[in-house]
Amino acid sequence: MISVRNLSYQYDGTSRAIQFQDFSIPQGEHGLLLGESGSGKTTLLHVIGGLLRKYSGTVSIQDTALNALSEAALDGFRGRHIGFIFQRNHLISALTVEKNLALSPYLAGLPPDAARIDQVLASLGLQEKKKSRISELSHGQAQRVAIARAVLNKPSIILADEPTSALDDKNCERVITLLTDVARQHGATLLVATHDQRLKDRISNRIDLTTAP
Ligand SMILES: Nc1ncnc2c1ncn2[C@@H]1O[C@H](COP(=O)(O)OP(=O)(O)OP(=O)(O)O)[C@@H](O)[C@H]1O
């Protein structure tokens, strides 16, 4: 579950804080974060994901208020509870699929789990690519690896920032189906930031930042 109350965020060196409307998404449900360019979608995802800290208001994930956590506790919380999917995949291209995935539990302070890597790769049809370097994959395959990485630690929340904007219709359809299926499979709450009109029919729960106060 994600809950946002009275949230505003001000970047250093700017004169005005960005105000966000209150909303909550119950556990296991999916939400679409809409809004014109510059309305604050990425900022909001980064606050919810614990990457930006100096905000006012309350952001809670699974009933834990993020600003009640120390920096170190937040790092651990993020690694265990939150899966991020960025527009660019942020994978390490010189490493294999397997090694990229192994970094996820390592960074979250969790024990290595080879069986879990196999399980997630199989669920995304990537088991044959386990030993391939990211640089040897197609764009779509690399994107599936990024999705695999995001769900590896069984996060309760999946945050996706413009996951489809660079894709043609066929791949857009694939990625959104994959994201919603994977989230459903894992019982995770999914929040997708986008201005991709094509997603509007796929997720009915919408948070539109354009209409924020
Ligand atoms: N590091 C930063 N320092 C100062 N201002 C920033 C910074 N990052 C973003 N902003 C400003 O904050 C506002 C919100 O930006 P943000 O990237 O969250 O919007 P967005 O809705 O995700 O936009 P887009 O759809 O174009 O990606 C914008 O006015 C932007 O210029």
The ligand as an ORCA input file, in Angstrom:
! r2SCAN-3c Opt
* xyz 0 1
  N      17.500     18.110     -9.780
  C      16.625     19.109     -9.960
  N      16.913     20.367     -9.548
  C      16.034     21.372     -9.704
  N      14.811     21.231    -10.264
  C      14.466     19.993    -10.713
  C      15.355     18.878    -10.591
  N      14.741     17.796    -11.110
  C      13.532     18.216    -11.544
  N      13.365     19.534    -11.306
  C      12.159     20.341    -11.607
  O      11.063     19.795    -10.906
  C       9.879     19.816    -11.713
  C       9.308     18.406    -11.826
  O      10.218     17.593    -12.573
  P       9.946     16.052    -12.830
  O      11.124     15.492    -13.557
  O       9.535     15.409    -11.565
  O       8.669     16.125    -13.798
  P       8.011     15.009    -14.728
  O       6.524     15.163    -14.584
  O       8.585     13.676    -14.395
  O       8.471     15.476    -16.174
  P       8.692     14.628    -17.533
  O       7.342     14.075    -17.887
  O       9.166     15.668    -18.489
  O       9.710     13.570    -17.219
  C      10.282     20.434    -13.036
  O       9.933     21.805    -13.001
  C      11.779     20.254    -13.088
  O      12.386     21.309    -13.808
*
